[in-house]
């Protein structure tokens, strides 16, 4: 949990220096799987389609909601059946 957390910030906006929030959030996007070809926080590359891997929390309630969301997604996953008759 960080006070600068804001996943809607993906980089620098406007002219002038990068703010600490812009640097922090661009970095977090870069180390998540949102930008798998990121070179640096200033050069994230292309965002992966349908990516929302960086989820930030500023409070324990927000963190709990994120963990519950991830857990619910994991529990709702279905897997294709395997044909074990072709295994030697």
C-alpha positions in Angstrom: 0.0 0.0 0.0 1.4 3.3 -1.1 0.0 6.8 -0.9 0.9 7.5 -4.5 -0.9 4.5 -5.8 -3.2 5.3 -8.8 -3.4 2.7 -11.5 -5.1 5.2 -13.8 -1.7 7.0 -14.1 0.4 5.3 -16.8 3.0 7.9 -17.5 3.8 11.6 -17.8 1.1 14.1 -18.8 2.0 17.6 -20.0 5.3 19.4 -20.1 7.8 19.7 -17.3 9.2 17.2 -14.9 7.6 13.9 -14.0 5.8 14.0 -10.7 6.6 11.4 -8.1 3.1 9.9 -8.6 3.7 9.6 -12.4 7.1 7.9 -11.8 5.7 5.5 -9.2 2.7 4.4 -11.1 4.5 4.1 -14.5 7.1 2.0 -12.7 4.4 -0.2 -11.2 2.7 -0.7 -14.6 6.1 -1.5 -16.0 6.9 -4.3 -13.5 3.4 -5.7 -13.8 2.4 -7.7 -16.8 0.5 -4.7 -18.2 3.5 -3.7 -20.3 5.5 -6.9 -20.9 8.1 -5.2 -23.1 8.7 -2.2 -20.8 12.3 -0.8 -20.9 11.9 1.7 -18.1 9.1 3.7 -16.4 9.6 6.4 -19.1 9.5 3.8 -21.9 6.7 1.3 -21.1 6.1 0.2 -24.7 2.8 -1.2 -25.8 0.2 -2.1 -23.2 -1.0 -5.7 -23.3 -4.6 -6.2 -24.5 -7.2 -6.4 -21.7 -4.5 -6.0 -19.0 -5.3 -4.8 -15.5 -2.6 -6.5 -13.5 -1.5 -3.5 -11.5 -4.1 -2.9 -8.8 -3.2 -0.4 -6.1 -4.5 0.0 -2.6 -4.2 2.9 -0.3 -5.9 1.3 2.7 -6.4 -2.2 4.2 -10.0 -2.1 3.0 -9.0 -1.5 -0.6 -6.3 -4.3 -0.3 -8.9 -6.7 1.1 -11.3 -5.9 -1.8 -8.4 -6.5 -4.3 -7.5 -9.8 -2.7 -11.1 -10.9 -2.7 -11.5 -9.9 -6.4 -8.4 -11.9 -7.4 -9.5 -14.9 -5.3 -13.0 -14.9 -6.8 -11.5 -14.8 -10.3 -9.3 -17.7 -9.5 -12.2 -19.7 -8.1 -14.3 -19.1 -11.1 -11.8 -20.4 -13.6 -12.6 -23.4 -15.6 -10.2 -25.8 -17.2 -10.5 -27.8 -20.4 -10.7 -31.5 -19.9 -7.7 -33.6 -20.6 -7.7 -36.8 -22.7 -5.5 -39.1 -20.6 -6.2 -42.1 -23.0 -3.4 -40.8 -25.2 -0.8 -40.7 -22.5 1.9 -43.5 -22.4 
